[in-house]
Amino acid sequence: MRVAVTSRSFSRHPVLRRELLARYPNVTFNDEGVTLTGQALIAFLRGHERAITALEKLDADVFGALPELKVVSKYGVGFDMIDLDAMTRHGIKLGWTGGVNRRSVAELVIAFAIMLLRHLPAANAEVRSGTWRQHIGRQLSNCTVGIIGCGHVGSDLAILLQPFGCRVLIHDVRDLTEFCSRHKVESVSLHRLLGESDIVSIHLPLDSITRGMFSSERLGLMKPNAILINTARGEIVDEVALKFLLKAGRLAGAAFDTFSVEPPRDMELLQLPNFFATPHIGGSAEEAVLAMGRAAISGLEAFGDPLVVVKS
């Protein structure tokens, strides 16, 4: 059996390479470290029965050109790069385990929140430039935090916030009555969450419903002293509208780990003093990388129908 690994980070991780090769001796790694798209991706995957992929776009054209491909195991948690319907039509199975990076992402959200509440990026930049002045910020403790999407990451974030004494609001399409009761959080409408939260954190998958969900109108529902955090997918938020609100002082700050185009190109947004950006590192803690990689290795044997697997 031949296995292809398109992911650059998996390919250069010595522990994951060793563990995969111990189970599958015939592996093609992305040792060139190139971004694989289109025909280059097809050429790389050709001749392999199974594959471990990450952010590569897998669509009907890719699946149609690879009749020998039988299983794709996902390294990471998002599915917006995979056409699951096309995958199903071509009879290709999916290996995936949800939530393996949830603690890594949830901790990053807390880091973002404290950093923006205490004006740490601005304070650090001023000290480095020779300016010494105090910045009066706010504590995370006792803030109202709104979590939009209470899946693996959102629910873990709600639990991590408990020692801070935060009032936690959640909005999700599912009935989370039991979770709310057990962890003393409130399930509310999106309108109410945006209007009452000091910090809003997005934890939604990217699909036809969530794409562009945070329009200028929705962002305008947030309090002027509120902070928006996005560690989900960039396309969920209208970045142009966000930039306008940040520049106008109608939103106190924002921290994004994901963007509609990566790397982001809007330098005006990136250089705003109340905007903080990171290069999609939510799942990049060493512990999370190992967990995601080992789940991907397991997924080469533990797989199922794509549309069933993602709902499990």
C-alpha positions as CSV (number, residue, x, y, z in Angstrom):
1,M,0.0,0.0,0.0
2,R,1.3,3.5,-0.9
3,V,0.5,6.5,1.3
4,A,1.0,10.1,0.3
5,V,1.4,13.0,2.8
6,T,0.7,16.3,1.3
7,S,1.0,18.3,4.6
8,R,4.3,20.2,4.9
9,S,4.2,20.3,8.7
10,F,3.5,16.6,9.0
11,S,6.2,15.8,6.5
12,R,8.9,17.6,8.5
13,H,7.8,16.3,11.9
14,P,10.3,13.6,12.9
15,V,8.1,11.8,15.4
16,L,5.1,11.7,13.0
17,R,7.3,10.5,10.2
18,R,8.7,7.8,12.3
19,E,5.4,6.6,13.6
20,L,3.8,6.6,10.1
21,L,6.7,4.7,8.5
22,A,6.5,2.1,11.3
23,R,3.0,1.2,10.0
24,Y,3.3,2.0,6.3
25,P,6.9,1.6,4.9
26,N,5.9,3.0,1.4
27,V,5.2,6.7,2.1
28,T,5.7,9.8,-0.1
29,F,6.3,12.9,2.0
30,N,6.1,16.5,0.8
31,D,9.8,16.9,1.5
32,E,10.0,19.8,-1.0
33,G,7.7,21.8,1.3
34,V,5.7,23.1,-1.6
35,T,2.1,24.2,-1.6
36,L,0.2,21.6,-3.6
37,T,-2.7,22.7,-5.8
38,G,-4.4,21.6,-9.0
39,Q,-2.3,19.5,-11.3
40,A,0.7,19.5,-8.9
41,L,-1.5,18.1,-6.2
42,I,-2.9,15.4,-8.6
43,A,0.6,14.5,-9.7
44,F,1.7,14.1,-6.1
45,L,-1.2,11.9,-5.1
46,R,-1.2,9.8,-8.3
47,G,-0.4,6.1,-7.6
48,H,-1.3,6.2,-3.9
49,E,-4.2,4.3,-2.4
50,R,-4.3,6.4,0.8
51,A,-3.4,10.0,1.7
52,I,-3.0,12.3,4.6
53,T,-4.0,15.9,3.6
54,A,-4.2,19.2,5.4
55,L,-5.2,22.5,3.8
56,E,-5.0,21.2,0.2
57,K,-8.1,21.8,-1.9
58,L,-9.7,18.4,-2.8
59,D,-12.5,18.8,-5.3
60,A,-14.2,16.8,-8.0
61,D,-11.4,17.4,-10.5
62,V,-8.8,16.0,-8.1
63,F,-10.9,13.0,-7.1
64,G,-11.9,12.2,-10.7
65,A,-8.2,12.1,-11.7
66,L,-7.3,9.7,-9.0
67,P,-9.3,6.4,-9.4
68,E,-6.7,4.6,-7.3
69,L,-7.2,6.8,-4.3
70,K,-9.4,5.1,-1.7
71,V,-8.9,6.8,1.6
72,V,-8.1,10.4,2.7
73,S,-7.3,11.0,6.3
74,K,-7.6,14.6,7.5
75,Y,-4.7,16.2,9.3
76,G,-6.5,19.0,11.1
77,V,-10.1,19.8,11.8
78,G,-11.6,21.9,9.0
79,F,-13.4,20.5,6.0
80,D,-13.9,23.7,3.9
81,M,-11.1,22.6,1.5
82,I,-12.7,19.2,0.8
83,D,-15.7,18.7,-1.5
84,L,-17.4,16.0,0.7
85,D,-20.2,15.4,-1.9
86,A,-17.7,14.8,-4.7
87,M,-15.6,12.6,-2.3
88,T,-18.7,10.5,-1.7
89,R,-19.6,10.2,-5.4
90,H,-16.2,8.9,-6.1
91,G,-16.4,6.3,-3.3
92,I,-13.5,7.7,-1.3
93,K,-13.6,7.2,2.4
94,L,-12.6,9.8,5.1
95,G,-10.6,9.3,8.2
96,W,-11.0,12.0,10.8
97,T,-11.2,12.6,14.6
98,G,-12.8,15.8,15.8
99,G,-11.5,18.1,18.5
100,V,-7.9,16.9,18.7
101,N,-6.6,20.5,18.8
102,R,-9.3,22.1,20.9
103,R,-7.2,23.0,23.9
104,S,-4.5,24.6,21.7
105,V,-7.1,26.8,20.0
106,A,-9.0,27.6,23.2
107,E,-5.8,28.7,25.0
108,L,-4.9,31.0,22.1
109,V,-8.3,32.7,22.4
110,I,-7.6,33.4,26.1
111,A,-4.2,34.7,25.2
112,F,-5.7,37.0,22.5
113,A,-8.4,38.3,25.0
114,I,-5.9,39.2,27.7
115,M,-3.5,40.7,25.2
116,L,-6.1,43.0,23.8
117,L,-7.8,43.9,27.1
118,R,-4.4,44.9,28.5
119,H,-3.2,46.7,25.3
120,L,-0.1,44.5,25.3
121,P,0.8,44.9,21.6
122,A,0.8,48.7,21.8
123,A,2.6,48.7,25.1
124,N,5.3,46.4,23.8
125,A,5.8,48.4,20.6
126,E,6.2,51.6,22.6
127,V,8.7,50.2,25.0
128,R,10.8,48.9,22.1
129,S,10.7,52.4,20.5
130,G,11.8,54.1,23.7
131,T,8.4,55.3,25.0
132,W,7.6,54.5,28.6
133,R,4.0,55.1,29.6
134,Q,1.3,53.1,31.3
135,H,-1.7,51.6,29.5
136,I,-4.9,51.3,31.5
137,G,-6.7,48.1,30.4
138,R,-9.3,45.7,31.6
139,Q,-9.2,42.3,33.3
140,L,-10.6,39.2,31.7
141,S,-12.1,38.3,35.1
142,N,-15.8,39.1,35.2
143,C,-16.1,40.0,31.5
144,T,-19.0,38.7,29.5
145,V,-17.7,36.4,26.9
146,G,-19.8,35.4,23.9
147,I,-18.9,32.1,22.2
148,I,-20.4,31.6,18.8
149,G,-20.4,27.9,18.0
150,C,-20.1,25.6,21.0
151,G,-18.5,22.5,19.4
152,H,-15.1,21.0,20.4
153,V,-13.2,24.3,20.7
154,G,-16.1,26.5,21.9
155,S,-17.1,24.2,24.7
156,D,-13.5,23.8,25.8
157,L,-13.2,27.6,25.9
158,A,-16.3,27.9,28.0
159,I,-14.8,25.5,30.6
160,L,-11.4,27.3,30.6
161,L,-13.1,30.6,31.3
162,Q,-14.7,29.4,34.5
163,P,-11.8,30.2,36.9
164,F,-11.9,33.8,35.6
165,G,-15.4,34.2,36.8
166,C,-16.6,35.3,33.3
167,R,-20.3,35.3,32.4
168,V,-20.3,33.1,29.4
169,L,-23.0,33.3,26.6
170,I,-23.1,30.8,23.9
171,H,-25.0,30.6,20.6
172,D,-25.3,27.4,18.7
173,V,-27.9,25.8,16.4
174,R,-28.0,22.7,18.7
175,D,-29.8,22.3,21.9
176,L,-27.1,22.6,24.6
177,T,-29.4,22.7,27.6
178,E,-27.4,20.0,29.5
179,F,-24.1,21.6,28.7
180,C,-25.3,25.0,29.9
181,S,-26.7,23.6,33.1
182,R,-23.6,21.6,33.9
183,H,-21.2,24.5,33.2
184,K,-23.4,27.4,34.2
185,V,-23.4,29.2,30.9
186,E,-26.3,30.8,29.0
187,S,-27.6,29.9,25.6
188,V,-28.9,33.0,23.9
189,S,-29.8,34.4,20.5
190,L,-27.0,35.8,18.3
191,H,-28.4,39.3,18.5
192,R,-28.3,39.2,22.3
193,L,-24.9,37.7,22.4
194,L,-23.4,40.4,20.2
195,G,-25.1,43.2,22.1
196,E,-24.0,42.0,25.6
197,S,-20.6,40.5,25.2
198,D,-17.3,42.3,26.0
199,I,-15.5,39.6,24.0
200,V,-16.9,37.7,21.1
201,S,-15.1,34.5,19.9
202,I,-16.0,32.7,16.7
203,H,-15.9,28.9,16.5
204,L,-17.9,28.0,13.4
205,P,-17.1,25.8,10.4
206,L,-17.1,27.5,7.0
207,D,-20.0,26.6,4.9
208,S,-22.7,28.3,2.7
209,I,-24.5,29.6,5.8
210,T,-21.5,30.9,7.8
211,R,-19.6,32.5,4.9
212,G,-19.9,36.3,5.3
213,M,-22.1,35.7,8.4
214,F,-20.4,38.6,10.2
215,S,-21.4,41.5,7.9
216,S,-21.2,45.2,8.7
217,E,-24.7,45.0,10.1
218,R,-23.9,42.1,12.5
219,L,-20.6,43.6,13.6
220,G,-22.4,46.8,14.3
221,L,-24.4,45.1,17.0
222,M,-21.3,44.7,19.1
223,K,-20.5,47.2,21.9
224,P,-18.0,49.9,21.0
225,N,-15.7,48.7,23.7
226,A,-15.9,45.0,22.7
227,I,-13.3,42.7,21.2
228,L,-13.8,40.3,18.3
229,I,-11.6,37.1,18.1
230,N,-11.6,34.8,15.1
231,T,-9.7,31.5,15.2
232,A,-12.2,29.7,13.0
233,R,-12.1,30.7,9.3
234,G,-11.5,34.1,7.8
235,E,-14.3,34.1,5.3
236,I,-16.8,34.1,8.1
237,V,-16.1,37.8,8.8
238,D,-16.3,40.8,6.4
239,E,-12.8,42.0,6.9
240,V,-13.5,45.3,5.1
241,A,-16.4,46.1,7.4
242,L,-14.3,45.1,10.4
243,K,-11.5,47.5,9.4
244,F,-14.0,50.4,9.1
245,L,-15.4,49.7,12.6
246,L,-11.9,49.5,14.1
247,K,-10.7,52.7,12.4
248,A,-13.9,54.5,13.5
249,G,-13.6,53.5,17.1
250,R,-16.8,51.6,16.9
251,L,-15.0,48.4,18.0
252,A,-12.3,48.3,20.6
253,G,-10.1,45.6,19.0
254,A,-9.9,42.4,17.1
255,A,-7.5,39.4,17.0
256,F,-7.5,37.1,14.0
257,D,-5.7,33.8,13.4
258,T,-7.4,33.2,10.1
259,F,-8.1,35.3,7.1
260,S,-10.1,35.1,3.9
261,V,-6.8,35.1,1.9
262,E,-3.7,33.7,3.6
263,P,-1.3,35.3,3.9
264,P,-3.5,38.4,4.3
265,R,-3.0,41.3,1.9
266,D,-4.8,44.1,3.5
267,M,-1.8,45.9,5.1
268,E,-4.0,48.8,6.3
269,L,-6.0,46.3,8.4
270,L,-2.8,44.6,9.7
271,Q,-1.2,47.8,10.7
272,L,-4.1,49.1,12.8
273,P,-3.0,49.5,16.4
274,N,-6.1,47.8,17.7
275,F,-5.8,44.7,15.4
276,F,-3.6,41.7,16.2
277,A,-2.9,38.9,13.7
278,T,-1.2,35.5,13.8
279,P,-0.4,33.2,10.9
280,H,-3.0,30.4,11.5
281,I,-1.3,29.0,14.5
282,G,-4.4,27.9,16.5
283,G,-3.5,24.2,16.3
284,S,0.3,24.7,16.2
285,A,1.1,23.8,19.8
286,E,3.4,20.8,19.9
287,E,0.9,18.8,21.8
288,A,-1.9,19.5,19.3
289,V,0.4,18.8,16.3
290,L,1.2,15.3,17.7
291,A,-2.5,14.7,18.5
292,M,-3.6,15.7,15.0
293,G,-0.9,13.8,13.3
294,R,-1.6,10.6,15.3
295,A,-5.3,10.9,14.6
296,A,-4.5,11.3,10.9
297,I,-2.3,8.1,11.0
298,S,-5.2,6.2,12.7
299,G,-7.6,7.6,10.1
300,L,-5.8,5.6,7.4
301,E,-7.4,2.5,8.9
302,A,-10.4,3.9,10.8
303,F,-12.5,5.6,8.2
304,G,-16.1,5.9,6.9
305,D,-18.4,7.6,4.5
306,P,-17.4,11.3,4.4
307,L,-20.8,12.8,5.2
308,V,-21.4,10.4,8.0
309,V,-17.9,10.9,9.5
310,V,-18.2,14.7,9.8
311,K,-21.5,14.4,11.7
312,S,-20.2,11.9,14.2
